[in-house]
Amino acid sequence: SGPKGVINDWRRFKQLETEQRQEQRREMERLIKKLSMTCRSRLDEEADKQKQKELQEKINGKVAW
């Protein structure tokens, strides 16, 4: 392992270091998205409740004998 080998080892080390930083950044972004608060309006919640109610009625209608 002469000078060229040492230089190649250094380049590989820096490449791995960069890849690790990028992976850490991606993981941090995933975590931020997971933990971020979402803001929903009252109208959104009411629409979801209505959809759930309709779905439940469909399920009850199909399941009921």
C-alpha positions, 0 to 999 in steps of 0.5 A: 500500500503505497501513496496511491493506496493511501490516497484511494483509502482516503477517498473511500473514507470520505465517500463513506463519510458523505454517504453516512451523512446523507443517510442520517439526513434522510432519517432525520427528515423521516423522523421530522415528518413522522413527529410533525404536528398536522393542523386540521380544521373542524370541517376536515374532522366533520367530513372524516366523521361523516365518511366514517359514519357512511362506511360503518353504515355500509358495513352494517348493511352488508353484515346484518342478516 
